[in-house]
Amino acid sequence: MDAVSIPSPLREARQLRRVPDACAVVIFGATGDLTNRKLMPALNTLSRLGMLPEECAVIGFARRPMTDEQFRAEVAQAVRGATSGAVDAAAWDRFAERLHYVQADFREPSGYDRLRQTLERLDREHGTAGNRLYYLATAPELYGEIVQRLGAHGLVTRPAPGSEGGPPWTRVIVEKPIGRDLASAQDLNRALLSVFRESQIFRIDHYLGKETVQNILVFRFANGIFEPIWNQHYVDHVQITVAESIGVEGRAGYYETAGVVRDIIQSHMMQLLTLMAMESPVAIDPDAVRSEKVKVLRAARRIARTEVARHVVFGQYGPGAIDGQRVPGYRAEPRVAPGSRTPTFVAMRLYIDNWRWAGVPFYLRTGKRLPKRVTEVAVQFKRAPLPLFGDSAAGEPNLLALNIQPDEAISLRFVAKAPGTTMTLRPVDMGFRFGAAFGTEEMSAYERLLLDCLLGDSTLFTRRDEVEEAWDLVEPILSWWEPSTPPQPIPIYAAGTWGPEAAGSLVAGDNPVESSRLVVLPDLAQAAASAGERLARRCALAVAGRGECAIALAGGDTPRALYARLASEPLRSRIPWRQVRVFWGDERGVPPQDPRSNFRIAQEALLSRVPIPDHRIHRMPAERADAESAAEVYAALLREHLPAAADGWPQFDLVLLGL
Ligand SMILES: NC(=O)c1ccc[n+]([C@@H]2O[C@H](COP(=O)([O-])OP(=O)(O)OC[C@H]3O[C@@H](n4cnc5c(N)ncnc54)[C@H](OP(=O)(O)O)[C@@H]3O)[C@@H](O)[C@H]2O)c1
């Protein structure tokens, strides 16, 4: 089959049963974990389902000495381990005949000569027609060298510029991570492109092989009713969560050098973000889809170093319990440094500066040892403009949840009237489950992506500019967190919880939409309690982010009620007073001991009752006769102690204007 004429997988129904060209698949790292757990079971399934061509051979390439027979026995064990029921013996026998092994160190040139001889033999014996798919399933440090040697040994057919290539064709699948920062990703891309053309390179992110991830595109662009409201006019915010209940398992060696931002944010979460936020592509083809995804990444606002603390919360799991079982903290895991600062959790707020999304926060949250395994994208819509049925209904915005794992499902939350004589409103969910609706067994992500690559369709693989833009976006966050002199200790969260408290505040109490909301409470006591709770959350967030919290206090009677709350338990103990700095938003022109002084009110009701150090209390020198110069002195003080925003103005974490 000619690769150019192959229909796109997203446009065509799978029943069309496309079967790829004859080819040889070479797996670099054939004895590794990925090969055993994912690649071989996926290839065996494709073979069993008749989705591999008859003329197909699979060559394992690794350094352990093994005969073809020993290799087949090892793969048989891997396939058995990955199959829940009994392995189809006849199908396995057919697959086993395709398996071959070449032993060499990837750095040893003679290994590539042996590989070429094996491939030429298999072209004759299996009719693999000179088509090659190389799968780099080994340590990323080796990718550059393997690719160079493939080129040098004449193992790559490079198509003419502008041509799709083949037959015979050569393709390469590159596993993540693609680099560990922008510069190393660019280096790797340059190395790949010195041997292959971009159309031959398939950078795999297995998230894109999941049905529900692909369904984000179908949901958005095959239905007419969602796109009109998929924008800043109707969407309040978007939350993307990738939660794992497992810890670092056996991957500490890798994880200690990677951390959660490289492991999940730069790859999987960027894919979810771009699919959620992209414009409609002009066609469902690889370049049209990927060009729209890249535009989202370009429009995503880079977080300045000075702003990272306000938009990002890091955490690391401590000891705790998952499903009732005690589990150790990250630092007690094998091969983790005792004082490790590697983050296992991150929550962040991103903005996409384009017309569709201006001002809409996207909250990304991912972590290990969270209470359950779940991947979900939730779109929260704006509230009804008028609370016709009272506050209870106004408090429940519509929520569209796209569940990606463990259940693949879509649900929409709306408000309904509960049965009865009173107008009592309740949120209800309208749901759709993929398994129940279609009743068919889904393809695994690796089955799907291997098949697409064999068919030459790169729609679900990441393009060079996509990877590099994603690195460009996360790099300021990494470079803020990973300097040689750490800015702060890492917040520890108990395993089995949803991460540091500050992460919850990032969404709940701290987003601009929430803070611009009018909250009506029945009396001053409840208003003070609610404001105290918000202040404590805001404080925890700021301290977790940049090590301290700057608050501007107010005077008058209503703040006095709040101050009394803050000075009493439980809020008094929850607020990290030693890291708080207080200023005043306004002051009366009187000495500090005057009963009308805003400073005196705060001092008596709050500051003298909590352990805030004196040097962190910055009162206005309002008793001075020359108010202008007093204001200048205070302005200089603010500039000295407060972080500056992008426009240079000093920024408070919280300004109290009364209640
Ligand atoms: N495992 C996963 O679930 C997973 C998921 C996503 C991405 N990935 C990525 O996939 C890649 C492979 O991961 P993995 O977990 O499978 O790694 P792994 O278990 O360490 O396997 C590495 C493989 O490479 C071979 N190898 C290493 N150095 C070699 C050399 N100098 N010459 C010849 N062979 C050499 C090893 O052969 P020997 O047996 O001779 O050592 C082994 O077959 C990595 O880039 C990883 O980041 C893995």
The ligand as an ORCA input file, in Angstrom:
! r2SCAN-3c Opt
* xyz 0 1
  N       9.335      1.482     30.628
  C       8.313      2.259     30.363
  O       7.180      2.009     30.759
  C       8.521      3.489     29.523
  C       7.425      4.356     29.312
  C       7.596      5.477     28.506
  C       8.829      5.725     27.941
  N       9.877      4.885     28.173
  C      11.156      5.192     27.521
  O      11.536      4.072     26.737
  C      12.943      3.923     26.750
  C      13.296      2.508     27.248
  O      12.848      2.379     28.578
  P      12.920      0.999     29.371
  O      12.205      1.227     30.644
  O      12.472     -0.127     28.530
  O      14.494      0.881     29.637
  P      15.297     -0.388     30.128
  O      14.397     -1.368     30.794
  O      16.464      0.111     30.884
  O      15.810     -1.059     28.780
  C      16.891     -0.552     28.044
  C      17.191     -1.458     26.874
  O      18.263     -0.923     26.139
  C      19.308     -1.879     26.048
  N      20.613     -1.190     26.106
  C      20.984     -0.235     26.993
  N      22.229      0.192     26.697
  C      22.637     -0.506     25.605
  C      23.791     -0.493     24.807
  N      24.831      0.326     25.070
  N      23.860     -1.331     23.776
  C      22.839     -2.173     23.498
  N      21.701     -2.232     24.208
  C      21.602     -1.395     25.247
  C      19.123     -2.775     27.231
  O      19.741     -3.995     26.915
  P      20.424     -4.926     28.058
  O      19.370     -5.889     28.393
  O      21.556     -5.524     27.390
  O      20.817     -4.003     29.185
  C      17.601     -2.869     27.253
  O      17.157     -3.755     26.268
  C      13.475      5.029     27.629
  O      13.795      6.131     26.834
  C      12.292      5.386     28.496
  O      12.342      6.716     28.931
  C       9.750      3.768     28.944
*
